[in-house]
């Protein structure tokens, strides 16, 4: 279960870095389908199944927000580097 949640957070971060928020809906649907298959194979109880769905969707969303923040940090750092390069030029 821990690997599934960590993988969901990582996958969410990748989605947040490159896609809009609507990509979370098919990703969560795919995750629920995987959990359904895992429930049949591993024999999870219904309570464990719903807990896994909630935790996996929460990890997707947390990872997505992390990906969005990393994109903004990268853009700010790039802009700050441009500002420093402009400030270091000698005025004519």
DSSP file (Angstrom, degrees, kcal/mol; ACC not computed):
  #  RESIDUE AA STRUCTURE BP1 BP2  ACC     N-H-->O    O-->H-N    N-H-->O    O-->H-N    TCO  KAPPA ALPHA  PHI   PSI    X-CA   Y-CA   Z-CA
    1    1 A X     >        0   0    0      0, 0.0     4,-2.1     0, 0.0     5,-0.2   0.000 360.0 360.0 360.0 -39.2    0.0    0.0    0.0
    2    2 A X  H  >  +     0   0    0      1,-0.2     4,-2.6     2,-0.2     5,-0.2   0.883 360.0  50.4 -65.0 -38.3    2.9    2.4    0.8
    3    3 A X  H  > S+     0   0    0      1,-0.2     4,-2.6     2,-0.2    -1,-0.2   0.889 109.0  52.4 -66.2 -38.3    4.5    1.8   -2.6
    4    4 A X  H  > S+     0   0    0      2,-0.2     4,-2.1     1,-0.2    -2,-0.2   0.904 111.8  45.3 -63.5 -42.2    1.1    2.5   -4.3
    5    5 A X  H  X S+     0   0    0     -4,-2.1     4,-2.2     2,-0.2    -2,-0.2   0.913 114.1  47.9 -69.6 -43.2    0.7    5.8   -2.4
    6    6 A X  H  X S+     0   0    0     -4,-2.6     4,-2.2     1,-0.2    -2,-0.2   0.908 113.1  49.0 -64.2 -40.5    4.3    6.9   -3.1
    7    7 A X  H  X S+     0   0    0     -4,-2.6     4,-2.8    -5,-0.2    -1,-0.2   0.883 109.5  52.6 -64.7 -38.1    3.9    6.0   -6.7
    8    8 A X  H  X S+     0   0    0     -4,-2.1     4,-2.4     2,-0.2    -2,-0.2   0.891 109.3  48.9 -63.7 -39.8    0.7    7.9   -6.9
    9    9 A X  H  X S+     0   0    0     -4,-2.2     4,-2.0     2,-0.2    -2,-0.2   0.908 113.4  46.7 -66.7 -41.1    2.3   11.0   -5.4
   10   10 A X  H  X S+     0   0    0     -4,-2.2     4,-2.1     2,-0.2    -2,-0.2   0.932 113.5  47.9 -65.2 -45.5    5.2   10.8   -7.9
   11   11 A X  H  X S+     0   0    0     -4,-2.8     4,-2.3     1,-0.2    -2,-0.2   0.886 111.0  52.1 -63.3 -38.9    2.8   10.2  -10.8
   12   12 A X  H  X S+     0   0    0     -4,-2.4     4,-2.6     2,-0.2    -1,-0.2   0.874 107.2  52.6 -63.8 -37.7    0.7   13.2   -9.7
   13   13 A X  H  X S+     0   0    0     -4,-2.0     4,-1.7     2,-0.2    -2,-0.2   0.897 109.4  48.9 -65.8 -39.6    3.8   15.4   -9.6
   14   14 A X  H  X S+     0   0    0     -4,-2.1     4,-1.3     2,-0.2    -2,-0.2   0.921 112.6  48.1 -64.6 -42.8    4.6   14.4  -13.2
   15   15 A X  H  X S+     0   0    0     -4,-2.3     4,-2.8     1,-0.2     3,-0.3   0.902 111.1  50.9 -63.5 -40.8    1.0   15.2  -14.2
   16   16 A X  H  < S+     0   0    0     -4,-2.6    -1,-0.2     1,-0.2    -2,-0.2   0.804 107.6  54.1 -66.6 -29.6    1.1   18.5  -12.4
   17   17 A X  H  < S+     0   0    0     -4,-1.7    -1,-0.2    -5,-0.2    -2,-0.2   0.831 125.9  17.4 -72.7 -32.4    4.4   19.4  -14.1
   18   18 A X  H  < S+     0   0    0     -4,-1.3     2,-0.3    -3,-0.3    -2,-0.2   0.608 115.9  52.1-120.1 -15.1    3.1   18.9  -17.6
   19   19 A X  S  < S-     0   0    0     -4,-2.8     2,-0.1    -5,-0.2    -1,-0.0  -0.777  73.5-104.2-128.2 166.8   -0.8   18.8  -17.7
   20   20 A X    >   -     0   0    0     -2,-0.3     3,-1.4     1,-0.1     4,-0.2  -0.279  46.6 -96.3 -79.6 173.2   -3.9   20.7  -16.7
   21   21 A X  T >  S+     0   0    0      1,-0.3     3,-1.9     2,-0.2     4,-0.3   0.750 114.5  72.5 -67.9 -26.0   -6.0   19.7  -13.7
   22   22 A X  T >> S+     0   0    0      1,-0.3     3,-0.9     2,-0.2     4,-0.6   0.673  81.0  73.8 -66.8 -14.7   -8.6   17.8  -15.8
   23   23 A X  H <> S+     0   0    0     -3,-1.4     4,-1.5     1,-0.2    -1,-0.3   0.696  81.9  72.4 -70.1 -16.8   -6.0   15.0  -16.4
   24   24 A X  H <> S+     0   0    0     -3,-1.9     4,-2.8     1,-0.2    -1,-0.2   0.820  87.2  63.0 -67.8 -29.6   -6.6   13.9  -12.8
   25   25 A X  H <> S+     0   0    0     -3,-0.9     4,-2.2    -4,-0.3    -1,-0.2   0.962 108.3  37.4 -64.4 -52.3  -10.0   12.5  -13.6
   26   26 A X  H  X S+     0   0    0     -4,-0.6     4,-2.4     2,-0.2    -1,-0.2   0.862 116.6  54.7 -67.1 -30.8   -8.8    9.8  -16.1
   27   27 A X  H  X S+     0   0    0     -4,-1.5     4,-2.1     2,-0.2    -2,-0.2   0.919 110.2  45.3 -65.8 -42.0   -5.8    9.1  -13.9
   28   28 A X  H  X S+     0   0    0     -4,-2.8     4,-2.3     2,-0.2    -2,-0.2   0.880 111.8  52.7 -68.0 -37.4   -8.0    8.5  -10.9
   29   29 A X  H  X S+     0   0    0     -4,-2.2     4,-2.0    -5,-0.2    -2,-0.2   0.904 110.4  48.0 -63.7 -40.6  -10.3    6.3  -12.9
   30   30 A X  H  X S+     0   0    0     -4,-2.4     4,-2.2     2,-0.2    -2,-0.2   0.898 110.5  51.6 -64.6 -40.3   -7.3    4.3  -14.0
   31   31 A X  H  X S+     0   0    0     -4,-2.1     4,-2.4     1,-0.2    -2,-0.2   0.890 108.7  50.5 -64.5 -39.2   -6.1    4.0  -10.5
   32   32 A X  H  X S+     0   0    0     -4,-2.3     4,-2.3     2,-0.2    -1,-0.2   0.888 109.3  51.8 -65.9 -38.1   -9.5    2.8   -9.3
   33   33 A X  H  X S+     0   0    0     -4,-2.0     4,-2.0     2,-0.2    -2,-0.2   0.899 110.0  48.8 -64.1 -39.8   -9.5    0.2  -12.1
   34   34 A X  H  X S+     0   0    0     -4,-2.2     4,-2.5     1,-0.2    -2,-0.2   0.908 111.1  50.1 -65.2 -41.0   -6.0   -1.0  -10.9
   35   35 A X  H  X S+     0   0    0     -4,-2.4     4,-2.4     2,-0.2    -2,-0.2   0.863 107.2  54.6 -66.4 -34.7   -7.3   -1.1   -7.3
   36   36 A X  H  X S+     0   0    0     -4,-2.3     4,-1.7     2,-0.2    -1,-0.2   0.927 110.8  45.4 -62.0 -44.0  -10.3   -3.2   -8.4
   37   37 A X  H  X S+     0   0    0     -4,-2.0     4,-1.9     1,-0.2    -2,-0.2   0.894 113.0  50.6 -65.3 -39.4   -8.0   -5.7  -10.1
   38   38 A X  H  X S+     0   0    0     -4,-2.5     4,-3.3     1,-0.2     5,-0.4   0.864 106.7  55.3 -66.4 -34.9   -5.7   -5.7   -7.0
   39   39 A X  H  X>S+     0   0    0     -4,-2.4     4,-1.5     1,-0.2     5,-0.6   0.894 108.8  47.5 -64.1 -39.4   -8.7   -6.3   -4.8
   40   40 A X  H  <5S+     0   0    0     -4,-1.7    -1,-0.2     2,-0.2    -2,-0.2   0.887 119.8  38.1 -69.1 -38.3   -9.7   -9.4   -6.8
   41   41 A X  H  <5S+     0   0    0     -4,-1.9    -2,-0.2     1,-0.1    -3,-0.2   0.931 125.1  35.3 -79.0 -46.8   -6.1  -10.7   -6.7
   42   42 A X  H  <5S-     0   0    0     -4,-3.3    -3,-0.2    -5,-0.2    -2,-0.2   0.652 101.4-125.8 -86.7 -15.9   -5.1   -9.8   -3.2
   43   43 A X  T  <5 -     0   0    0     -4,-1.5    -3,-0.2    -5,-0.4    -4,-0.1   0.907  38.0-176.7  73.9  42.2   -8.4  -10.3   -1.5
   44   44 A X      < -     0   0    0     -5,-0.6    -1,-0.1    -6,-0.2     2,-0.1  -0.401  25.4-116.8 -69.6 147.7   -8.8   -6.9    0.1
   45   45 A X     >  -     0   0    0      1,-0.1     4,-2.2    -2,-0.1     5,-0.1  -0.353  28.5-106.4 -75.9 167.6  -11.8   -6.2    2.2
   46   46 A X  H  > S+     0   0    0      1,-0.2     4,-2.3     2,-0.2     5,-0.2   0.882 120.8  51.3 -64.5 -38.5  -14.3   -3.6    1.2
   47   47 A X  H  > S+     0   0    0      2,-0.2     4,-2.2     1,-0.2    -1,-0.2   0.915 111.0  47.8 -65.3 -42.5  -13.1   -1.2    3.9
   48   48 A X  H  > S+     0   0    0      1,-0.2     4,-2.4     2,-0.2    -2,-0.2   0.875 110.1  54.1 -64.2 -36.6   -9.4   -1.6    2.8
   49   49 A X  H  X S+     0   0    0     -4,-2.2     4,-2.1     2,-0.2    -2,-0.2   0.934 110.9  43.3 -63.6 -47.8  -10.5   -1.1   -0.8
   50   50 A X  H  X S+     0   0    0     -4,-2.3     4,-2.3     2,-0.2    -1,-0.2   0.855 113.4  52.6 -69.1 -34.0  -12.2    2.3   -0.1
   51   51 A X  H  X S+     0   0    0     -4,-2.2     4,-2.6     2,-0.2     5,-0.2   0.911 109.3  49.6 -64.3 -42.3   -9.4    3.4    2.2
   52   52 A X  H  X S+     0   0    0     -4,-2.4     4,-2.5     2,-0.2    -2,-0.2   0.896 110.0  51.0 -64.3 -40.3   -6.9    2.6   -0.6
   53   53 A X  H  X S+     0   0    0     -4,-2.1     4,-2.5     2,-0.2     5,-0.3   0.945 112.3  46.4 -62.1 -47.5   -9.0    4.6   -3.1
   54   54 A X  H  X S+     0   0    0     -4,-2.3     4,-2.1     1,-0.2    -2,-0.2   0.916 115.2  45.7 -61.6 -44.4   -9.1    7.6   -0.8
   55   55 A X  H  X S+     0   0    0     -4,-2.6     4,-2.2     2,-0.2    -1,-0.2   0.887 113.3  49.7 -67.8 -38.4   -5.4    7.5   -0.1
   56   56 A X  H  X S+     0   0    0     -4,-2.5     4,-2.2    -5,-0.2    -2,-0.2   0.915 112.2  46.4 -68.7 -42.1   -4.5    7.0   -3.7
   57   57 A X  H  X S+     0   0    0     -4,-2.5     4,-2.3    -5,-0.2    -1,-0.2   0.898 112.9  50.8 -66.4 -39.2   -6.6    9.9   -4.9
   58   58 A X  H  X S+     0   0    0     -4,-2.1     4,-2.6    -5,-0.3    -2,-0.2   0.892 110.1  49.5 -64.2 -38.7   -5.3   12.1   -2.1
   59   59 A X  H  X S+     0   0    0     -4,-2.2     4,-2.5     2,-0.2    -2,-0.2   0.877 109.0  52.8 -69.6 -35.9   -1.7   11.2   -3.1
   60   60 A X  H  X S+     0   0    0     -4,-2.2     4,-2.4     2,-0.2    -2,-0.2   0.946 112.7  44.7 -58.7 -47.9   -2.5   12.0   -6.7
   61   61 A X  H  X S+     0   0    0     -4,-2.3     4,-2.3     2,-0.2    -2,-0.2   0.901 113.4  49.0 -67.4 -41.3   -3.8   15.4   -5.7
   62   62 A X  H  X S+     0   0    0     -4,-2.6     4,-2.0     1,-0.2    -1,-0.2   0.919 113.5  47.5 -63.8 -42.8   -0.9   16.2   -3.4
   63   63 A X  H  X S+     0   0    0     -4,-2.5     4,-2.3     2,-0.2    -2,-0.2   0.878 109.4  54.3 -64.1 -37.7    1.6   15.1   -6.0
   64   64 A X  H  X S+     0   0    0     -4,-2.4     4,-2.2     2,-0.2    -2,-0.2   0.927 108.9  47.5 -62.7 -45.2   -0.2   17.3   -8.6
   65   65 A X  H  X S+     0   0    0     -4,-2.3     4,-2.4     1,-0.2    -1,-0.2   0.891 110.5  52.8 -63.7 -38.6    0.1   20.4   -6.3
   66   66 A X  H  X S+     0   0    0     -4,-2.0     4,-2.3     1,-0.2    -1,-0.2   0.902 108.8  50.1 -62.8 -41.0    3.7   19.6   -5.8
   67   67 A X  H  X S+     0   0    0     -4,-2.3     4,-1.7     2,-0.2    -2,-0.2   0.887 110.0  50.4 -64.2 -39.0    4.3   19.4   -9.5
   68   68 A X  H  X S+     0   0    0     -4,-2.2     4,-2.0     2,-0.2    -2,-0.2   0.919 111.0  48.5 -64.0 -43.0    2.5   22.8  -10.0
   69   69 A X  H  X S+     0   0    0     -4,-2.4     4,-2.5     1,-0.2    -2,-0.2   0.892 108.8  53.2 -65.3 -39.4    4.7   24.4   -7.3
   70   70 A X  H  X S+     0   0    0     -4,-2.3     4,-2.0     1,-0.2    -1,-0.2   0.866 107.6  52.0 -65.5 -34.1    7.9   23.0   -8.8
   71   71 A X  H  X S+     0   0    0     -4,-1.7     4,-2.0     2,-0.2    -1,-0.2   0.919 111.4  46.7 -65.7 -43.0    6.9   24.5  -12.2
   72   72 A X  H  X S+     0   0    0     -4,-2.0     4,-2.4     2,-0.2    -2,-0.2   0.888 110.8  51.7 -66.6 -39.4    6.3   27.9  -10.6
   73   73 A X  H  X S+     0   0    0     -4,-2.5     4,-2.5     1,-0.2    -1,-0.2   0.904 109.2  50.8 -63.9 -40.8    9.6   27.7   -8.7
   74   74 A X  H  X S+     0   0    0     -4,-2.0     4,-2.1     2,-0.2    -1,-0.2   0.914 111.1  48.2 -62.9 -43.0   11.5   26.9  -11.9
   75   75 A X  H  X S+     0   0    0     -4,-2.0     4,-2.2     2,-0.2    -2,-0.2   0.899 112.6  48.1 -65.6 -40.9    9.9   29.9  -13.7
   76   76 A X  H  X S+     0   0    0     -4,-2.4     4,-2.4     2,-0.2    -2,-0.2   0.911 111.3  50.3 -66.2 -42.0   10.7   32.3  -10.8
   77   77 A X  H  X S+     0   0    0     -4,-2.5     4,-2.1     2,-0.2    -2,-0.2   0.896 110.6  49.6 -64.3 -39.1   14.3   31.1  -10.7
   78   78 A X  H  X S+     0   0    0     -4,-2.1     4,-1.8     2,-0.2    -1,-0.2   0.909 112.2  47.9 -65.9 -41.5   14.7   31.5  -14.4
   79   79 A X  H  X S+     0   0    0     -4,-2.2     4,-2.0     2,-0.2    -2,-0.2   0.877 110.4  52.0 -65.3 -37.2   13.3   35.1  -14.2
   80   80 A X  H  X S+     0   0    0     -4,-2.4     4,-2.5     2,-0.2    -2,-0.2   0.881 107.1  52.6 -67.8 -38.0   15.5   35.9  -11.3
   81   81 A X  H  X S+     0   0    0     -4,-2.1     4,-2.3     2,-0.2    -1,-0.2   0.899 109.5  49.6 -63.5 -39.3   18.6   34.7  -13.2
   82   82 A X  H  X S+     0   0    0     -4,-1.8     4,-2.1     2,-0.2    -2,-0.2   0.887 109.8  51.5 -64.7 -38.7   17.6   37.0  -16.1
   83   83 A X  H  X S+     0   0    0     -4,-2.0     4,-2.2     2,-0.2    -2,-0.2   0.916 110.4  48.2 -63.4 -44.0   17.2   39.9  -13.6
   84   84 A X  H  X S+     0   0    0     -4,-2.5     4,-1.8     2,-0.2    -2,-0.2   0.901 110.9  50.6 -64.2 -40.6   20.7   39.3  -12.2
   85   85 A X  H  X S+     0   0    0     -4,-2.3     4,-0.7     1,-0.2    -1,-0.2   0.896 112.3  47.6 -64.9 -38.7   22.2   39.1  -15.6
   86   86 A X  H  < S+     0   0    0     -4,-2.1     3,-0.5     1,-0.2    -2,-0.2   0.878 111.3  50.6 -68.4 -37.8   20.5   42.4  -16.6
   87   87 A X  H  < S+     0   0    0     -4,-2.2    -2,-0.2     1,-0.2    -1,-0.2   0.789 105.5  56.9 -71.4 -28.4   21.6   44.1  -13.3
   88   88 A X  H  < S+     0   0    0     -4,-1.8    -1,-0.2    -5,-0.2    -2,-0.2   0.686  83.4 102.3 -79.2 -17.1   25.3   43.0  -13.8
   89   89 A X  S  < S-     0   0    0     -4,-0.7     2,-0.4    -3,-0.5    -3,-0.0  -0.384  80.0-116.0 -65.4 143.1   25.5   44.7  -17.2
   90   90 A X        -     0   0    0      1,-0.1     2,-0.1    -2,-0.1    -1,-0.1  -0.645  29.1-116.6 -80.4 133.1   27.4   48.0  -17.1
   91   91 A X              0   0    0     -2,-0.4    -1,-0.1     1,-0.1     0, 0.0  -0.434 360.0 360.0 -67.4 143.4   25.2   51.0  -18.1
   92   92 A X              0   0    0     -2,-0.1    -1,-0.1     0, 0.0    -2,-0.0   0.462 360.0 360.0 -86.9 360.0   26.4   52.7  -21.2
